[in-house]
Amino acid sequence: MNESNLFLRRLLSQRGSYPIIAAAAASGQLHFPVTLFEHVGDVYRRVETAADHDCAGIEELRLAALVHEEPRESIPKLLGAAGVFDFAPTVVAVTGGFGRIWKVRTEGDLRDYVEVNRPHLASILLFELAHEGQLIPELERAAEVGGLQAALKCWAERLNRRVVRRQQDPA
């Protein structure tokens, strides 16, 4: 594992690291060939805000935020090149599953979606909430079917508190 890979791993383990990752990637200090822009940073910060401080798998969710706008088929190769292929199961599940909730139309489809994504459902729902920036009915329905209503409610409350604080103190 090279120095750039170790640097990325270290940054993914630290809260509030997106500005450092973006600057290091832009300067070439971090060899991570993804396009980072404002939306990616917003999702990264919202993932951190919604998640518990001791959230298991937070590194993988931060990484999913960094790569979620990349073509899905390129993600495993990107993760391998960055020395974080061990994060691939969660990152690939999250980036592959988060946008699909919008396509669920029937209760049967919803049950199928939850069952197929069950191993990573909590991560997918947390990421979807962070991506949207607010609670949506599709998330609430999936959380109900998946038994994650309490977790989703906590994540949404944390995210909402951040929004309220930013509105009160726009500086």
C-alpha positions as CSV (number, residue, x, y, z in Angstrom):
1,M,0.0,0.0,0.0
2,N,1.5,3.3,-1.0
3,E,1.6,6.6,0.9
4,S,-1.4,8.1,-1.0
5,N,-3.5,5.0,-0.1
6,L,-2.6,5.3,3.6
7,F,-3.4,9.0,3.5
8,L,-6.8,8.3,2.0
9,R,-7.6,5.7,4.6
10,R,-6.5,8.0,7.4
11,L,-8.7,10.8,6.1
12,L,-11.7,8.5,5.7
13,S,-11.5,7.7,9.4
14,Q,-11.6,11.4,10.4
15,R,-14.7,13.5,10.8
16,G,-14.8,16.6,8.7
17,S,-12.1,15.4,6.3
18,Y,-13.8,16.3,3.0
19,P,-12.0,19.7,2.5
20,I,-8.6,18.0,3.1
21,I,-9.5,15.2,0.7
22,A,-10.7,17.6,-2.0
23,A,-7.6,19.8,-1.6
24,A,-5.2,16.8,-1.7
25,A,-6.9,15.3,-4.7
26,A,-6.8,18.7,-6.6
27,S,-3.1,19.2,-5.8
28,G,-2.1,15.6,-6.8
29,Q,-1.0,14.7,-3.2
30,L,-3.8,12.2,-3.2
31,H,-4.0,9.9,-6.2
32,F,-7.7,9.3,-6.3
33,P,-9.1,9.7,-9.8
34,V,-12.6,10.9,-9.1
35,T,-14.3,14.1,-9.8
36,L,-15.0,16.0,-6.6
37,F,-17.4,18.9,-6.7
38,E,-19.8,20.8,-4.4
39,H,-22.6,18.1,-4.5
40,V,-20.1,15.4,-3.5
41,G,-18.9,17.5,-0.5
42,D,-22.5,18.2,0.5
43,V,-23.4,14.5,0.5
44,Y,-20.2,13.7,2.4
45,R,-20.9,16.2,5.1
46,R,-24.6,15.1,5.4
47,V,-23.5,11.5,5.8
48,E,-21.3,12.6,8.7
49,T,-24.1,14.6,10.2
50,A,-26.8,12.0,10.0
51,A,-24.6,9.1,11.2
52,D,-23.8,8.3,14.9
53,H,-20.4,9.5,16.0
54,D,-19.5,5.9,16.4
55,C,-21.3,4.6,13.3
56,A,-19.9,1.3,12.2
57,G,-18.9,1.6,8.6
58,I,-18.7,5.4,8.4
59,E,-15.4,5.2,6.4
60,E,-17.3,3.2,3.7
61,L,-20.1,5.6,3.7
62,R,-17.7,8.6,3.3
63,L,-16.1,6.7,0.5
64,A,-19.4,6.0,-1.1
65,A,-20.1,9.8,-1.0
66,L,-16.8,10.4,-2.8
67,V,-17.5,8.0,-5.6
68,H,-21.3,8.0,-6.0
69,E,-21.3,10.2,-9.1
70,E,-18.8,7.9,-10.9
71,P,-20.0,5.2,-13.3
72,R,-21.1,2.3,-11.2
73,E,-19.1,-0.2,-13.3
74,S,-15.8,1.7,-12.6
75,I,-16.2,1.8,-8.8
76,P,-14.5,-1.5,-7.9
77,K,-11.5,-0.6,-10.1
78,L,-11.3,2.9,-8.5
79,L,-11.4,1.4,-5.0
80,G,-8.7,-1.1,-5.9
81,A,-6.4,1.6,-7.3
82,A,-7.0,3.7,-4.2
83,G,-6.1,0.8,-1.9
84,V,-9.5,0.6,-0.3
85,F,-10.9,-2.5,-2.2
86,D,-11.8,-4.0,1.2
87,F,-14.5,-1.3,1.4
88,A,-16.0,-2.5,-1.9
89,P,-18.9,-4.6,-0.6
90,T,-20.5,-1.7,1.3
91,V,-19.5,1.0,-1.2
92,V,-20.8,-1.0,-4.2
93,A,-24.0,-1.9,-2.4
94,V,-24.7,1.7,-1.4
95,T,-23.9,3.2,-4.7
96,G,-25.8,0.5,-6.5
97,G,-28.8,0.6,-4.2
98,F,-29.4,4.1,-3.1
99,G,-31.1,5.6,-6.2
100,R,-33.2,2.6,-6.9
101,I,-35.7,3.3,-4.1
102,W,-37.3,5.9,-6.4
103,K,-38.2,3.1,-8.8
104,V,-40.1,1.0,-6.3
105,R,-43.9,1.3,-7.1
106,T,-45.7,-1.6,-5.4
107,E,-45.6,-3.1,-1.9
108,G,-44.2,-6.3,-3.5
109,D,-41.4,-4.4,-5.2
110,L,-40.7,-2.7,-1.9
111,R,-40.4,-6.0,0.0
112,D,-38.2,-7.3,-2.8
113,Y,-36.0,-4.2,-2.6
114,V,-35.6,-4.5,1.1
115,E,-34.9,-8.2,0.9
116,V,-32.3,-7.9,-1.8
117,N,-30.6,-5.0,0.0
118,R,-31.0,-6.3,3.6
119,P,-27.3,-6.9,4.3
120,H,-26.6,-3.2,3.6
121,L,-30.1,-1.7,4.0
122,A,-29.2,0.6,6.9
123,S,-26.2,2.0,5.0
124,I,-28.3,2.5,1.8
125,L,-31.1,4.3,3.7
126,L,-28.6,6.5,5.6
127,F,-26.9,7.4,2.4
128,E,-30.1,8.0,0.5
129,L,-31.2,10.4,3.3
130,A,-27.9,12.2,3.2
131,H,-28.1,12.4,-0.6
132,E,-31.6,13.8,-0.6
133,G,-30.9,16.0,2.4
134,Q,-34.4,15.3,3.8
135,L,-36.7,12.5,4.7
136,I,-38.9,11.3,1.8
137,P,-41.8,8.9,1.8
138,E,-40.0,6.1,0.0
139,L,-37.3,6.1,2.7
140,E,-39.9,5.9,5.4
141,R,-41.7,3.0,3.7
142,A,-38.4,1.1,3.2
143,A,-37.4,1.7,6.8
144,E,-40.7,0.4,8.0
145,V,-40.5,-2.8,6.0
146,G,-36.9,-3.3,7.0
147,G,-37.4,-2.6,10.6
148,L,-35.2,0.5,10.6
149,Q,-37.8,3.2,11.5
150,A,-36.1,4.2,14.8
151,A,-32.7,4.5,13.1
152,L,-34.1,6.5,10.2
153,K,-35.8,8.8,12.6
154,C,-32.6,9.5,14.5
155,W,-30.6,10.1,11.3
156,A,-33.3,12.5,10.0
157,E,-33.4,14.4,13.3
158,R,-29.6,14.8,13.3
159,L,-29.7,16.0,9.7
160,N,-32.6,18.4,10.5
161,R,-30.7,19.9,13.4
162,R,-27.8,20.7,11.1
163,V,-30.2,22.4,8.6
164,V,-31.8,24.5,11.4
165,R,-28.4,25.5,12.8
166,R,-27.2,26.6,9.4
167,Q,-30.4,28.6,8.9
168,Q,-29.9,30.3,12.2
169,D,-26.2,31.0,11.7
170,P,-25.6,31.4,7.9
171,A,-22.0,32.5,8.4
